[in-house]
């Protein structure tokens, strides 16, 4: 067979059925077994490609790809070189612990590709050798004749050759909320987007009504579904880092560069003074250990894990810990419509009676029935092809199910009406655009018709002059409009299609996919919190605009951009980015375009959270700064591609995630400020000691004890802060996503300077009093622990004074503070730690000195907080540039 298949670029939807028969070298009777074997060998099985996940060893090795880690490794190697094995053991122990924690955080089952595979069923019905066979879906090959009927999942991309009332649910693939009526005889343009390819049935979609037959044109990796999977794999490899990850990486690079520069400068000064290489190496090791916040990864992980636990209690399930903070930093939410903002369930929400009276669903649910409403409900159940299961649940087309609900809500008994004898039936046909049923009635028989307004209104004897305008107005508000009409009839009058005139207009029915409860309020609160909301959907632009207005978005027709408009622009161009940034609503969007939209929004300097539930949302969820999937109604693909999952499928729940994210960022910021301030004080102690000709104030092992143990017990407790209640009243400013800005530096410097000056003075004083170097270091070490305690008390709240108790208070913080102090005092009395750390118990004089210096740290930092509070409350005359 000549290979005319062009994979994903082949526009099968734009070719006639006859052309496809020729190109695929097939026939109505199907392929022979020899042809099947040949094509199976050429194209492979009808399976989606699997994505190789990183193994545990690869993940563990990745934890060392950090400039701070490189410095610590060098410090450990240098310690071994000069014979300080204890220092080396401590350093490499810290590295291993951090790598294990990081590996545990990163390792997760990314089941996106497997979830995509599960969307393709195991069995398919094909015609081969002139006979219908059921085969494994993996055995389908291009050219197979595939049969489809209600309830089946589509197993390959199929060019339809016959379609009889064939409606396919493509919502998870294209975002179209309504089942799509297929027409095998249409001639389409090659540029037709996936949602409008009425001649195609795509793999992974579901037949909800009717039957059809077609030619398998793409299988396995060449299907549209696999194309989305490919995008998902690509975005998985190039997934956007969360804001926190980016900030932490930037901070690590700055610390590494600064540390190396400082070591080189001080080493040069010592060399000029004639110090030996051993002293130079000791200084380099000590400065590297002092400058690097070894406990930062663990402290941040604890903070994120605590936030994840709080979020789980609020129905937000965390799949990627850094995304906890990322959601709080987002400036824009790009949300899918179908199944996310709406229920993905058609409902009759409006009825307009023949006299023009409009009745909303809530009115008849509240018992406010109007004359004629019950009759419309009765007609809706008679002209209906759905049926009830043994449990009473309706099964069938989404429109017919919605009409049965209308019948029940307006006082009728659907089971009784469905049981009425049908004398004649005209099922819905795309070309006819209506359906008709003749049912037995007490008067003889009753003819009921439902269909498109322009079709059914022409069959009515009397209609309001503005009947079509009424239909257009309902449609403009986002509804799908059907007209119901009836007539008393007699089957003896002739065939049913000859009696479709002179009907009585019953009214107009407006169907829509209703908004989820609370979603309007949630969108309003997002806007109040300064977060822009953009809607991305596969729906028609008119429907999308109507839904956007219901949501409270300030959208006009000019703010709606369609997929066809974006298709004319280069996704990497400034014109594309401008079009995306100006739009509020995106309609008729394909999966690849959704991905391009997210990237364009990111280029516009937005931190983008994407919400979705379908296969079509997978690539965008992965590429976003934060991907948020729906848990109940969402597909496995969407959940696997996301960072967060909303367990109750309520868009409003995302607000809880945003609030917790902002709290988490504040907690992480406090951790960073605390660790950088104490680390900077340690570095300045070395510089001060060097300047005054003093020995190193602390050994590398003592520095590790401070940074990992006493400091570590305290900084992690900052991660358990629960916020102050006003998180959603603040707009997401650039400062919100900045870990270390000018305010942070102002908060750090006073306490750091006091710590430095006190430590150097105490070191010099004790040496002058005749204490040995080890005794002086023991005193400095104890006093630095007290410094940490004092600084922790003041940074637990960056705005309120430390003596104010504010609910909800962080009780873990006080437990951590006490434990760190007690642990150090115990270590002073235990022989093992005395030997390892070179410490011993201190006297009352040292305790008094330490408490006095700690109070100075406390009040100097509080003075900085007071000054910043006054500065923030003063009239703004300019802006302070961000660090």
URLINBEL-V918908 format. One record per backbone hydrogen bond with DSSP energy under -1.0 kcal/mol. CO is the residue of the C=O (numbers start at 0). NH is the residue of the N-H. Records with the same first field share a line. If there is no record, write none. Layout:
# URLINBEL-V918908
CO: NH, NH
This chain:
# URLINBEL-V918908
1: 3
5: 8
6: 9
9: 11
10: 13
11: 14
15: 19
16: 20
17: 21
18: 22
19: 23
20: 25
26: 29
28: 129
30: 128
31: 35
32: 36
33: 37
34: 38
35: 39
36: 40
37: 41
38: 42
39: 43
44: 46
54: 58
55: 59
56: 60
57: 61
60: 63
61: 64
63: 65
65: 69
66: 70
67: 71
68: 72
69: 73
70: 74
71: 75
72: 76
73: 77
74: 78
75: 79
76: 80
77: 81
78: 83
79: 82
82: 84
83: 87
84: 88
85: 89
86: 90
87: 91
88: 92
89: 93
90: 94
91: 95
92: 96
93: 97
94: 98
95: 99
96: 100
97: 101
98: 102
99: 103
100: 104
101: 105
102: 106
108: 110
110: 114
111: 115
112: 116
113: 117
116: 119
121: 136
123: 134
124: 146
125: 132
127: 130
130: 127
132: 125
134: 123
135: 138
136: 139
137: 45
140: 143
143: 215
144: 126
145: 213
147: 211
148: 151
151: 206
153: 203
156: 216, 217
157: 200
158: 214
161: 212
163: 210
165: 181
166: 207, 208
167: 179
168: 205
169: 172, 173
171: 615
179: 167
188: 191
192: 195
193: 196
195: 197
196: 199
197: 182
198: 159
200: 157
201: 204
204: 153
205: 168
206: 150
208: 166
209: 149
210: 163
211: 147
212: 160, 161
213: 145
214: 158
215: 142
217: 156
218: 221
219: 222
222: 226
223: 227
224: 228
225: 229
226: 230
227: 231
228: 232
229: 233
230: 234
231: 235
232: 236
233: 237
241: 245
242: 246
243: 247
244: 248
245: 249
246: 250
247: 251
248: 252
249: 253
250: 254
251: 255
252: 256
253: 257
254: 258
255: 259
256: 260
257: 261
258: 262
259: 263
260: 264
261: 265
262: 266
263: 267
264: 268
265: 269
266: 270
267: 271
268: 272
269: 274
270: 273
275: 279
276: 280
277: 281
278: 282
279: 283
280: 284
281: 285
282: 286
283: 287
284: 288
285: 289
286: 290
287: 291
291: 293
292: 295
294: 298
295: 299
296: 300
297: 301
298: 302
299: 303
300: 304
301: 305
302: 306
303: 307
304: 308
305: 309
306: 310
307: 311
308: 312
310: 313, 315
311: 314
314: 646
316: 644
319: 322
320: 323
321: 325
322: 326
324: 328
330: 531
331: 608
332: 533
333: 610
334: 535
336: 339, 340, 341
340: 515
346: 511
348: 360
349: 509
350: 358
351: 507
352: 355
356: 352
358: 350
359: 362, 363
360: 364
361: 365
362: 367
363: 366
366: 368
369: 372
371: 375
372: 376
373: 377
374: 378
375: 379
376: 380
377: 381
378: 382
381: 383
386: 394
388: 391
392: 388
394: 386
396: 400
397: 401
398: 402
399: 403
400: 404
401: 405
402: 406
403: 407
404: 408
405: 409
406: 411
407: 410
412: 416
413: 417
416: 419
420: 439
423: 437
425: 435
428: 432
432: 451
434: 449
435: 425
436: 447
437: 422, 423
438: 445
440: 443
443: 440
444: 488
445: 438
446: 486
447: 436
448: 484
449: 434
450: 482
451: 455
452: 456
455: 458
456: 459
458: 502
463: 466
465: 469
466: 470
467: 471
468: 472
469: 473
470: 474
471: 475
473: 478
474: 477
479: 510
481: 508
482: 450
483: 505, 506
484: 448
485: 503
486: 446
489: 492
490: 493
494: 497
495: 498
498: 500
502: 460
503: 485
505: 353
506: 483
507: 351
508: 481
509: 348, 349
510: 479
511: 346
513: 342
515: 518
517: 521
518: 522
519: 523
520: 524
521: 525
522: 526
523: 527
524: 528
525: 530
526: 529
531: 332
533: 334
534: 585
536: 588
538: 587
539: 543
540: 544
541: 545
542: 546
543: 547
544: 548
545: 549
546: 550
547: 552
552: 554
555: 558
556: 559
558: 583, 584
560: 586
561: 565
562: 566
565: 568
569: 572
572: 576
573: 577
574: 578
575: 579
576: 580
577: 581
583: 534
584: 560
585: 536
586: 562
589: 593
590: 594
591: 595
592: 596
593: 597
594: 598
595: 599
596: 600
597: 601
598: 602
599: 603
600: 605
601: 604
606: 330, 331
607: 624, 625
608: 333
609: 627
610: 335
611: 629
612: 634
613: 616
614: 617
616: 620
617: 621
618: 622
619: 623
625: 609
626: 642, 643
627: 611
628: 645
634: 638
635: 639
636: 640
642: 318, 319
643: 628
644: 316
645: 630, 648
649: 652
650: 653
651: 654
652: 656
653: 657
654: 658
655: 659
656: 660
657: 661
658: 662
659: 663
660: 664
661: 665
662: 666
663: 667
664: 668
665: 669
666: 670
667: 671
668: 672
669: 673
670: 674
671: 675
672: 676
673: 677
674: 678
675: 679
676: 680
677: 681
678: 682
679: 683
680: 684
681: 685
682: 686
683: 687
684: 688
685: 689
686: 690
687: 691
688: 693
689: 692
698: 702
699: 703
700: 704
701: 705
702: 706
703: 707
704: 708, 709
705: 710
708: 712
710: 714
711: 715
714: 717
715: 718
716: 719
717: 720
725: 728
726: 729
730: 732
733: 736
734: 737
740: 744
741: 745
742: 746
743: 747
744: 748
747: 751
748: 752
749: 753
750: 754
751: 755
752: 756
753: 757
754: 758
755: 759
756: 760
757: 761
758: 762
759: 763
760: 764
761: 765
762: 766
763: 767
764: 768
765: 770
766: 769
771: 775
772: 776
773: 777
774: 778
775: 779
776: 780
777: 781
778: 782
779: 783
780: 784
781: 785
782: 786
783: 787
784: 788
785: 789
786: 790
787: 791
788: 792
789: 793
790: 794
800: 803
808: 810
810: 814
811: 815
812: 816
813: 817
814: 818
815: 819
816: 820
817: 821
818: 822
819: 823
820: 824
821: 825
822: 826
823: 827
825: 828
829: 833
830: 834
831: 835
832: 836
833: 837
842: 846
843: 847
844: 848
845: 849
846: 850
847: 851
848: 852
849: 853
850: 854
851: 855
852: 856
853: 857
854: 858
855: 859
856: 860
857: 861
858: 862
859: 863
860: 864
861: 865
862: 866
863: 867
864: 868
865: 869
866: 870
867: 871
868: 872
869: 873
